[in-house]
Amino acid sequence: MLVGAGALDATDELLAVADTLGSGIAKALLGKAAVPDDIPYCTNSIGLLGTKPSWEMMQNADTLFVVGSSFPYANFLPPIGQARGVQIDRAGRMLSLRYPMEVNLLGDSRATLKALLPLLRRNQDRSFQQTVIKNVADWWRLMDDRAQPEDRDGNRVRPKHYSPRSRGTSLTTRSSAATRALPPIGSPVTCVCVEG
């Protein structure tokens, strides 16, 4: 499944459909809030700022179900001819615009998913969704590892975070004398606008 801004109010329905179909859920940038990131089969973002699990899911999909999205980058979708397509959108001009869909459903995402859900049969083969879940878990482990690098001896190094005690210290940088001359953080600053 690929969800976008048109599915922001359909979270429960999206999760119910994904569970029934045994699918994963990728999110277009404008649909980031449609599904929480901690859902095990949510691959998070797709596209230029997307995740590897989203890419892998799309490359291995046999069906693309787009809900409320006009995601413009077709090269991040399954190769044409590999997957069957189903799309829900409230704007008829958006249906089959980015990918050749076999079934186009014109309507509100939430209402359409609610009406569709009783008509769907539960997919007993959960292997696709299990692969998505594994890829997502691996991805989050990788992100955690990258957030906590190791020193030369292989020990985890905790990143230094902003601390209230750092207030009042001057900003310094090697690259700019102008930046080194900035007042301490929290000091009043006067701004001057010059018409040019």
N, C-alpha and C positions, 0 to 999 in steps of 0.2 A: 504494500500500500504506500502511496505517496499522498501526503496531506498538506494542505495549504491554508491560507487565511480564511477561505470560505468554510473551513471545518472547525474554527476556533470554539464554537459553542456546542460541538458534537463529541466531546471527549469520551463520554460513557458509551456512546454508540460506536465510535471508532474502535474502542477496546473490545467491545462485545463482538464486532464483526471480525477483527483480527484474531480473536480467540476462536471463533467459529471456523474461520478459514484456515487457521494455522499459519498465518502470515506474519511478516515483520512490518514495521511502520517506519518509513523515512519521512522527514519533515522538510518542506521547502522553507526558506528563510522566513517568509512572512507567516508561516504556520508553526513556528517554534513553540508557541504556547498551546497548541492544540492537544499535545500529549506530553505528560511529564517525562523527563529524561531518564528517570529511574525505572521505567517499565523495562523488563529484561529483553523484550523483543523490539524495543524502539532504538533504531540505529542512529538517531539524532539527525543532523543536517545532511543534505544532499547537495552536490554541485561543487563549485569552486572552493567553497568553505566547508565542504562536507567531510564525512568520516569514511574510513576504509570499509567499515561494515555496511554503510549505505551503498557504496560502490559494488561491493561483493554481492549484496542482496539483489541489486538491479541486474547485475551481469548473469545471475543464476536463476532469475525469475521466469516462470512459465506463464504468469499472468500479471498484468499491471493494473492495479485498481487505484485510480486517481480521484481524490475527494477534495473538491474546493480549491484546486491549484491550477495555475497557469504557468507552472515552472518552465522557464524558457530554454533551458539547456538540454536539448534532446540527446546529446552525446553522453549524458549521465543516466539516461533511461536504458532499458533493455534494448539490445539490437532489434531493429524492425524485422518482423517475421519470427522472432524467437518467442515473444510473449503475446498472449491474447490481451485485449484491452477493454476495460470498463471504466467509465468516467461519470462522476456526478458533479454538476455545476449549475448554478442558478442563471448563468448567462449562456444562452444557446450558441453565441458566436465563439465561445471558448471550447466547446465540445469537439473532440478529435483534432484540435488545432496543433498540438505538439506531438501527438502520437496517434497512429491509426487505431481507433477504438471500434470494437465490434458492438458494444452496447453503450449507448449514451443516455443518461438519465438527467433530464432537465428538472431542477428543483433545489430547494434548500437542503443542504447536506444532512442536517440533523433529522428533519422530517423524512427524507428519502431513505436514510439508513435505518430509521425506525420501521418504515414500511417494508424494507428489504430483508431485514433480519429474520423474521419468521419464515421467509421463503428459502433461506440458505440451509444447506445440510452441513452438519459438522464434519469437517475433514478429519478422518481417523489417522491419517498419516501425518505425524507431527515432525518428521525429519527436517523439513525445510525450516520450520520455526526453531527447532532445536539448534540447527546450524547457525541461524541468526543470533540466537541467545548466546551461543558459545563465542561467536565473533565479537559481539558487543562486550561480553565480559573480558575477552582478551584485549579489546581496545581500551577499556577503562583501566585495566592493569598497566598497559603501556603508558597511558597518560599519567597515571600515578607514579610510575617509574621515572618518567621524564620530569615530573615536578619535584622529585627528590633525587637529585644526581648523587653520584658516589665520588669520594675523594680518591686519591692515588692508591690508598690501601684497600679500596673496595667498601669502605664504610659509608652508610647513608649520610648525606649532608642536608640538614634542614635549611630551607631557604630563609633568608632574613626578611622578616616582614616589617612593615611600618609599625613603629611604636610611638605612643604619645611622648615618650622621653626624647624622641628625635626632634620635637618642636623646638624652635629657637636656634637651630643650627643653620648655618648658611648652606645654600646649594653650591656645590662645586662640580666642575667638569674640566677635563683636560682640553676640550676642543674650543671653548669660547670664553674669551676674556669678559665679554658682556654678561654671560651667565654667571661667572664667578663674582661679578659685582652686584648681583641681586641681593636685596636685603634678606634677613632671616625669615623663615616661614612664619607666618602669623603677624609680621610687621605690617603697619599700614603702608599702602602704596598709592602714589598719586599718578593718575593717568592724564595725559594731555592729548587732545585730538587736534590734529593739524589738517586743515583743508588743503588739498593738493591739487 
